[in-house]
Amino acid sequence: MLQPQPQATPAAHQGHGLDIHGIPLFTDNYAWLLQDRATGTIAVVDPGDSAPVEAALAPYGGRLDLILLTHHHADHIGGAQALRALTGAKLAGPAADQHRLPQLDIPLTDGENIAIGDSAGTVIATPGHTLGHICYFFNDPAALFCGDTLFSLGCGRLFEGTATQLFDSLHRLSALPPETLVYCGHEYTLSNASFALAVDPDNPALLQRVNDVRRLRAQSQPTIPSTLALERATNPFLRAPDSQTLASLRARKDTF
């Protein structure tokens, strides 16, 4: 089971950038609560269940301005309708998936800008796990909300897209600044670590990371966020040299 992170407290509305807090959902999902420090504007990414998000919003007086969806799977969108009805938040998500999402107030396509108060973000289309999957990249701090495209030490299953699409998507994400914080949708790092060790057993950076991950999980602590620099050094899917290798790795992982 995921363990909640320390209770979020409202920002003092000083300075710039985003405060980011994890909201554990179900057995291994995360939604992400974002508050723009300058304006107090609040967003949530991938609220698969409304009740834990409502609880996390309580210190903010229940305020929610924007709901950001990465893809259409139920464990990422299940609470969106209820939260919008409760708070009046605008709902943003991939335009390509409008037919299988709650009605979007803000349909988004690749390269569009999205803002949370004064915090500027960019939409990155990342087909592979699903065809309409998008990610959100914000500048301050450099933070990537990548749903089920890129995981800590892993990547999403190919439910709809091709290995070539996922390879291209992962490398679009890999081109972001190395200090970028990686906020994915699941606490899969420990199980992903076992597979990574099986395919890359002599990688010293991976060996160190696995030790760190095991220690964190033994203490019921989250392993998310990661960083892109760490993923580049240790994630076998991000290190795959071509789409054929990625396809082989993903097929092996599916039955690992």
C-alpha positions in Angstrom: 0.0 0.0 0.0 1.1 3.5 -0.7 1.7 5.7 2.3 0.4 9.3 2.3 3.0 12.0 2.0 3.0 14.7 4.8 -0.2 16.7 4.9 -0.1 19.5 2.4 -0.4 23.0 3.8 -1.4 26.1 1.8 1.4 28.1 0.4 2.0 31.6 1.7 1.6 33.0 -1.8 5.2 34.3 -1.8 7.6 33.8 -4.6 7.0 32.0 -7.8 6.6 28.4 -9.1 4.6 25.4 -8.0 4.3 23.6 -4.8 3.7 19.9 -5.6 2.2 17.2 -3.3 1.4 13.6 -4.0 -2.0 12.1 -3.3 -2.0 8.3 -3.0 -4.9 6.6 -4.6 -6.0 2.9 -4.7 -3.1 0.6 -4.2 -0.4 2.2 -6.2 -1.7 5.3 -8.1 -0.7 8.9 -7.5 -2.7 12.1 -8.3 -0.7 15.3 -8.0 -1.8 18.4 -6.3 -0.2 21.6 -7.7 -0.4 25.1 -6.2 1.0 28.2 -7.9 2.7 30.2 -5.2 2.1 33.6 -6.7 -1.6 33.3 -7.2 -2.8 30.4 -5.0 -4.3 28.7 -8.1 -4.7 25.0 -7.5 -4.7 22.1 -10.0 -4.8 18.3 -9.7 -3.3 15.9 -12.2 -5.1 12.5 -12.9 -7.6 12.3 -10.1 -8.6 8.7 -10.4 -10.7 8.9 -7.2 -12.4 12.0 -5.8 -12.5 11.3 -2.1 -8.7 11.4 -1.4 -8.4 14.5 -3.5 -11.2 16.2 -1.6 -9.4 15.4 1.6 -6.1 16.8 0.2 -7.9 20.0 -0.8 -9.4 20.6 2.6 -6.4 22.7 3.9 -7.0 25.0 0.9 -10.7 25.5 1.7 -11.7 23.0 -0.9 -10.4 25.2 -3.7 -9.7 23.5 -7.1 -9.3 25.6 -10.3 -8.0 23.1 -12.9 -8.0 19.3 -13.5 -5.4 18.0 -15.8 -5.8 14.6 -17.4 -3.0 12.6 -19.2 -5.1 9.8 -20.7 -8.4 8.1 -20.6 -7.9 5.1 -18.3 -10.3 4.9 -15.4 -7.7 5.0 -12.6 -6.6 8.4 -13.9 -10.0 10.1 -14.6 -12.5 8.4 -12.2 -12.8 11.3 -9.9 -12.7 14.1 -12.4 -16.5 14.6 -12.9 -17.3 14.6 -9.2 -14.4 17.1 -8.5 -15.6 19.4 -11.3 -19.2 19.3 -10.0 -18.0 20.0 -6.4 -15.5 22.8 -7.1 -16.3 24.3 -10.6 -12.8 23.5 -11.7 -12.0 23.5 -15.5 -11.2 20.2 -17.0 -8.3 19.9 -19.4 -7.0 16.9 -21.3 -6.0 15.4 -24.6 -8.2 16.6 -27.5 -7.5 13.3 -29.3 -9.3 11.4 -26.4 -12.4 13.7 -26.1 -14.7 10.9 -27.1 -13.6 8.8 -24.1 -13.1 11.5 -21.5 -15.5 13.5 -19.4 -16.4 16.6 -21.4 -13.3 18.8 -21.6 -13.4 22.5 -21.0 -9.9 22.8 -22.4 -9.0 20.2 -25.1 -5.2 20.2 -25.6 -2.9 19.2 -28.4 0.9 18.9 -28.7 2.8 22.0 -28.1 0.0 24.0 -26.5 0.6 26.1 -23.4 -1.2 25.5 -20.2 -0.9 27.6 -17.1 -1.7 27.2 -13.4 -1.9 30.8 -12.3 1.5 32.3 -13.2 3.2 28.9 -13.6 3.6 28.2 -17.3 3.4 24.7 -18.8 3.6 22.9 -22.1 1.7 20.0 -23.5 3.7 17.1 -24.9 2.0 14.4 -27.0 3.3 11.0 -26.0 1.4 8.2 -27.9 2.3 4.6 -27.0 0.6 3.5 -23.8 -2.5 5.0 -25.4 -2.8 6.9 -28.6 -4.0 10.1 -27.1 -1.7 10.3 -24.1 -0.2 13.7 -23.2 2.2 14.9 -20.6 2.6 18.2 -18.9 5.9 20.0 -18.4 6.2 23.0 -16.1 9.2 25.3 -15.8 9.4 26.3 -12.1 10.4 23.9 -10.8 11.2 21.8 -13.9 8.5 19.2 -13.5 7.1 16.5 -15.8 3.7 15.0 -15.1 3.9 11.9 -17.4 1.0 9.7 -16.4 1.7 6.2 -17.7 4.2 7.0 -20.4 7.4 7.1 -18.4 7.7 5.4 -15.0 10.4 5.5 -12.5 12.7 2.7 -13.9 10.0 1.7 -16.4 7.5 2.7 -19.0 3.8 2.1 -19.8 2.5 -1.0 -21.5 1.8 -0.7 -25.2 -2.0 -0.9 -25.0 -2.8 1.0 -28.2 0.4 2.5 -29.7 3.4 0.9 -31.3 6.9 0.5 -30.0 8.1 3.1 -32.4 5.6 5.6 -31.1 6.6 4.9 -27.5 10.3 5.1 -28.3 9.8 8.5 -29.9 7.6 9.7 -27.0 10.2 8.6 -24.4 12.9 10.4 -26.2 10.9 13.6 -26.5 10.7 13.4 -22.7 14.4 12.5 -22.4 15.3 15.7 -24.2 13.9 17.8 -21.3 16.4 19.3 -18.8 18.2 16.6 -16.7 17.1 18.2 -13.5 13.4 17.8 -14.4 11.4 16.1 -11.7 9.5 13.1 -13.0 6.0 12.7 -11.5 4.5 9.6 -12.9 1.1 8.0 -12.2 2.1 4.9 -10.2 4.4 3.7 -7.4 6.0 0.9 -9.6 9.6 1.6 -8.9 10.4 -1.4 -6.7 8.9 -3.9 -9.1 10.5 -2.1 -12.1 13.8 -2.3 -10.3 13.8 -6.1 -10.4 13.4 -6.1 -14.1 15.9 -3.4 -14.7 18.5 -5.4 -12.7 17.7 -8.5 -14.8 18.5 -6.7 -18.0 21.2 -4.3 -16.9 22.9 -6.1 -13.9 26.3 -4.4 -14.2 25.1 -0.8 -14.2 26.6 0.8 -11.1 24.1 3.7 -11.1 21.3 1.2 -11.2 22.7 -0.9 -8.4 22.9 2.2 -6.2 19.4 3.3 -7.1 18.0 -0.1 -6.4 19.5 0.1 -2.9 17.9 3.5 -2.4 14.5 2.3 -3.6 14.5 -0.7 -1.4 15.3 1.4 1.6 12.6 3.9 0.8 9.9 1.3 0.3 11.0 -0.6 3.5 10.2 2.7 5.3 6.8 3.0 3.4 8.2 6.1 1.7 7.4 7.2 -1.9 10.1 6.8 -4.6 8.5 9.5 -6.7 9.5 12.0 -8.0 12.6 10.8 -9.8 14.7 13.0 -12.1 15.3 12.7 -15.8 19.1 12.5 -15.1 18.5 9.5 -12.9 16.1 7.9 -15.4 18.6 8.4 -18.3 21.3 6.6 -16.2 19.2 3.7 -14.9 15.9 3.2 -16.8 16.4 0.4 -19.3 13.5 1.7 -21.5 15.0 5.2 -21.7 18.4 3.7 -22.4 17.1 1.5 -25.3 19.0 2.4 -28.4 16.2 1.8 -30.9 12.5 0.9 -31.1 13.2 -2.7 -31.7 15.2 -3.0 -28.5 12.4 -1.2 -26.7 9.8 -3.6 -28.1 11.8 -6.6 -26.9 12.3 -5.1 -23.5 8.6 -4.2 -23.2 7.5 -7.8 -24.3 9.9 -9.3 -21.7 8.6 -7.0 -19.0 5.0 -7.9 -19.7 5.7 -11.5 -18.7 8.4 -10.8 -16.1 
